[in-house]
Amino acid sequence: MKWFFKKTENKVINKVINYDNLVVIEDGIERKPRSDEVFNIRINNQGKNNVVKLELPYNPKLSLYINFISDNNTVVFHRYCMGQWNVSCFDGNCSIEIGEKTMCISTYISAVGGSLQIGKECLFANDIIIWAGDGHSVLDLETKSVLNKPKGTLKIGNHCWIGQNVSITKSAEISEDCIVGIGSVVTKKFTEKHVVIAGNPARVVKTGITWNGASPLTYDKQTLKKS
């Protein structure tokens, strides 16, 4: 095992890389990272057979904290992702995959026996929580059978814009090219593309849209120059 340390005022503030749990993917080939490839990654591994895969080239503005409390989990970030991601895997056999060029300000992912797939070129604002599985069981009063087991993979399509303080639960799905409004709670599957989803619980409030990363005034100026 080899560690890199990040120092501020001569104090070690975090362990950045755990080589036992990190591989990089370059030209489709998985390998251990070289000593000169420094990523802002912290890994807390309390289980076995867990791995974080980071596809090169990477964005230096990518910051990851990965928390493994179980076994046989895989976390994959494709190339050019950026932002602050906090991922915790509980109960084991979780699969988390973030598509290329997807960025966030701050996003927390909790995987409790469930899986998550996020598409490419998505934009996540700050304080977003994604629950791929529940931390506690809801039981039928008479039979004591579990009512809230994770079902399938929680999916967020390509080119989705998720607003601030959004919560997304294990039963949700968001199709491609959608917008989720600030403070929404997404609890079900939205399979229609090009819609705005908002509310608690979230519902479709507008159809026939797409979005662009530029601000409205900047986008207008760019459009006028092209015309």
Buried (B, 14 or more C-beta within 10 A) or exposed (E): EEEBEEEEEEEEEEBBBBBEBBBBBBEEEEEEBEEEBEBBBBBBBEBEBBBBBBBBEBBEEBBBBBBBBBBBBBBBBBBBBBBBBBBBBBBBBBBBBBBBBBBBBBBBBBBBBBBBBBBBBBBBBEBBBBBBBBEEEEEEEEEEEEEBEBEEBBBBBBBBBBBBBBBBBBBBBBBBBBBBBEBBBBBEBBEEBBBBBBBEEBBEEEEEEEBEEEEEEEEEEEEEEEE
